[in-house]
């Protein structure tokens, strides 16, 4: 079991603790929080569902073009 304890600036001196059996997930969460902190939580993201739909449409178009 792995534990990530990280300070998040906008909550003051408090810490967030996350526990998981998957170390890679904790690394991803830590990197995400560090990137957010470095950019004052002003980063923009696209909706993952929309990206998946766009990806599926591209794949179908590529399959048709290959035929």
C-alpha positions as CSV (number, residue, x, y, z in Angstrom):
1,X,0.0,0.0,0.0
2,X,1.3,3.4,-1.0
3,X,0.4,6.8,0.5
4,X,0.7,10.2,-1.1
5,X,0.6,13.2,1.2
6,X,0.7,16.5,-0.5
7,X,0.1,20.2,0.4
8,X,-2.3,22.1,-1.8
9,X,-1.8,25.8,-1.6
10,X,-5.4,27.0,-1.8
11,X,-6.4,25.0,1.3
12,X,-3.7,26.6,3.5
13,X,-1.4,24.5,5.6
14,X,-3.6,21.4,5.4
15,X,-2.6,18.3,3.5
16,X,-4.4,15.8,1.3
17,X,-3.6,12.1,1.8
18,X,-4.4,9.5,-0.9
19,X,-3.7,5.8,-0.3
20,X,-3.6,3.3,-3.1
21,X,-2.1,-0.1,-4.1
22,X,-1.2,1.4,-7.5
23,X,2.0,3.5,-7.3
24,X,1.6,4.7,-10.9
25,X,-1.8,6.2,-10.1
26,X,-0.3,8.1,-7.2
27,X,2.4,9.5,-9.5
28,X,-0.2,10.7,-12.0
29,X,-2.2,12.4,-9.2
30,X,0.9,14.0,-7.8
31,X,2.1,15.3,-11.2
32,X,-1.4,16.7,-11.9
33,X,-1.6,18.5,-8.6
34,X,2.0,19.9,-9.0
35,X,1.1,21.2,-12.5
36,X,-2.1,22.8,-11.2
37,X,-0.2,24.5,-8.4
38,X,2.5,25.8,-10.9
39,X,-0.3,27.3,-13.0
40,X,-2.4,28.7,-10.2
41,X,-5.1,26.1,-10.9
42,X,-5.8,27.9,-14.2
43,X,-5.2,25.1,-16.7
44,X,-8.0,24.2,-19.1
45,X,-8.9,20.7,-20.1
46,X,-11.2,19.2,-22.7
47,X,-14.1,16.8,-21.8
48,X,-12.7,13.3,-22.0
49,X,-16.1,12.0,-23.3
50,X,-15.9,14.5,-26.2
51,X,-12.3,13.4,-27.0
52,X,-13.4,9.8,-27.1
53,X,-16.2,10.5,-29.5
54,X,-13.8,12.5,-31.8
55,X,-11.3,9.6,-31.6
56,X,-13.9,7.1,-32.5
57,X,-15.0,9.2,-35.5
58,X,-11.4,9.6,-36.7
59,X,-10.9,5.8,-36.4
60,X,-14.0,5.1,-38.5
61,X,-12.9,7.6,-41.2
62,X,-9.5,6.1,-41.3
63,X,-11.0,2.6,-41.7
64,X,-13.1,3.7,-44.6
65,X,-10.2,5.4,-46.3
66,X,-8.1,2.3,-46.0
67,X,-10.7,0.2,-47.8
